[in-house]
Amino acid sequence: MDEKLVGLFSQWLKAFEVMGASGDVAEAHKALADLETRIAATPAEGLRGLVVKLGLHQFLSDHADATSLQVESAYSDLVRLTGQDPATEIQSPILVS
């Protein structure tokens, strides 16, 4: 799946370049948003996929009012890959005997 994420990111980069040169900004934004959703929906299987999601999030955070869709997706992938969910553990009450 990481190769799919890298491919989607390459498509995103091309769409981003087109947006700079295109007169149809609305259509370019729609294409970028679609690719961002597809990236978030594709599970990462390793570090390459996670770096795509987190790198895209970092760029979007620095340059726009972006949602945390990429971070949420990357966190979900990390939980699945490691079997640990610290956020849930923090929220769960600790039972002391």
N, C-alpha and C positions, 0 to 999 in steps of 0.2 A: 504494500500500500504506500510505502514511502516514495516509490518511483512515481506513483500516481499523483501524490502531493507535489513532488518536484515538477511534474508536467503541468499541473494546474497552476503552480506558481509561475512557471515560464509563460503560460497563457496570460496570467494576470499582468506580468511585466510588459508583455506586448500590448495589452489593452491599455495599460497606463501610458505607454509611449504614444499610442494612437490618440488618447484623450488630449494630450498636449498639442497635437497637430490637427485634431479634428474640430470642425465647426459645430458638431452635434454633441455637446457636452452631456446632455441628459441621457442620450443613448450610451455614451461611454461610461457614465456613472452606473447605469443599469448593468452593463456588462461586467464592470468591476465588482459590483455588489453580488451579482450572481456567482462569479468565481470565488469571492470571499465566503459565500455560503457553502459552496461545494467543497472548498478547502476545509472549512470547519466540520462539515458532515463526513469527511473521509477520515477514518481512524488512522492514526500514526502507529507504525509498528516499531519504530526506533528513533534514534536521535535526529536523523535527517528530516523525518516528518515533523517532529516536534520543533526543530529549529525553523522550519518553514512557517509554522503557525505562530510561534512566538516572535519571529522576525517581522512577519507581516503585521502582527499586533503592535510591535514597537514602532514601526513606521507610521501606521495609522494613528497611533496615540500621539506621536510627535507632530503630525501634520493635519489632523482633523479631529472632529468630535466623533470618535468611533466607539462602537459598543465593544464589550469585552468578549464577543463571540469566539474569537480565536483563542483567547486565554482559557475560557471555559472549556473549549474543545480540547486544548492541549492538556489541561488539568485532568479531564476525564480520561484521556489516553494514558497519562502517567499513572492514574489510579488503576486502570485496567492492566497496564504492563507490570506494575509493581505489586498489586494486590493490597495496597495500603492507601487509606483515605484520611489523611491527618485532619482535614476540615470536619469530617464527620466525627472523628475521635474527639476533637475539641468540643464539639457540641453535645456529645453524649455525656450524661451525668456519670461521674465516677462513683461506683458503689463501694463503700468501705465497710468491711465486715467487722 
